[in-house]
Amino acid sequence: MQASIQRKASADPTADVVFETRELSRHYGSGDTLVKALDQVSLTIAPREFTAIVGPSGSGKSTLLQLMGGLEAPTAGEVYLRGQAISAMSGRDLSDFRRDHIGFIFQAYNLIPVLTAAENCEYIMLLQGVPKAERQARVDSMLNRVGLSGKADRRPAQLSGGQQQRVAVARAMVSQPDIILADEPTANLDSQTGSDLLDMMHELNRREGMTFVFSTHDPMIMERASRLIQLRDGRIESDEVRA
Ligand SMILES: Nc1ncnc2c1ncn2[C@@H]1O[C@H](COP(=O)(O)OP(=O)(O)OP(=O)(O)O)[C@@H](O)[C@H]1O
């Protein structure tokens, strides 16, 4: 009995882990100017978590998110997404993997200014070779879910900051990634707009099971988070599961 349970568990060791970091470090400079932005951080993220990474300025939050997303290379340690070592990939393999498995939401929205809201959402699926009819159906459905179906043909400059960030959420979700990494997504929004955006992401998390990891100073994100990871000086100071 015991043996069969163990065999079943080892058949898919990543089933209950989306993300894992092992002894992850990122150092800048050397000698007297050495900064351990991240220092041997090990953590796992389970499916459907709504995790906030918090901590004082300079504690390593953005660095951790950048390393988790493969946007920066670690000095030491490993990053795994669904059991695949992102930290061992480079070049085209890394960018293709990132495109297909990770959604990013940035503080400054980072939409392509010459494309409409719909085209911004469609862009990654174009690169993935998703057929046109499916692209359009997914974009329509996603823009509807973020409350922007009437604004599909507007370019970013014709949208408010909150609406642009909704497009960014739709763009991150529409290619159905394993996880969404959001770096201070509400930092440029007024509190009502930020609160509405968070309610929307929380709803997507609960209804569709999308896994989110935020780096943030925003108390509104902390209130809604199912898990709070507190960093200090590049290390995990506390890790609290709340739901
Ligand atoms: N490119 C870099 N070169 C040198 N030091 C860096 C670099 N990037 C980050 N650091 C340093 O690493 C440490 C962690 O920075 P990081 O941006 O991850 O912190 P943070 O918690 O996100 O801060 P904030 O809340 O202010 O955004 C800081 O001491 C920072 O100065």
The ligand as a Gaussian input file, in Angstrom:
#p B3LYP/6-31G(d) Opt

LIG

0 1
 N       21.278000      46.265000     -11.377000
 C       21.631000      46.422000     -10.094000
 N       22.901000      46.776000      -9.762000
 C       23.287000      46.909000      -8.483000
 N       22.449000      46.730000      -7.425000
 C       21.177000      46.398000      -7.689000
 C       20.690000      46.223000      -9.030000
 N       19.370000      45.875000      -8.969000
 C       19.046000      45.841000      -7.665000
 N       20.118000      46.140000      -6.888000
 C       20.160000      46.195000      -5.428000
 O       19.593000      44.992000      -4.944000
 C       18.819000      45.232000      -3.777000
 C       17.405000      44.708000      -3.996000
 O       16.767000      45.504000      -4.989000
 P       15.251000      45.253000      -5.450000
 O       14.956000      46.234000      -6.539000
 O       15.046000      43.824000      -5.727000
 O       14.445000      45.633000      -4.126000
 P       12.882000      45.880000      -3.918000
 O       12.526000      45.190000      -2.637000
 O       12.126000      45.497000      -5.135000
 O       12.856000      47.456000      -3.712000
 P       11.683000      48.511000      -4.007000
 O       10.568000      48.187000      -3.059000
 O       12.324000      49.833000      -3.681000
 O       11.300000      48.377000      -5.453000
 C       18.891000      46.732000      -3.522000
 O       19.904000      46.961000      -2.557000
 C       19.267000      47.294000      -4.858000
 O       19.971000      48.515000      -4.721000

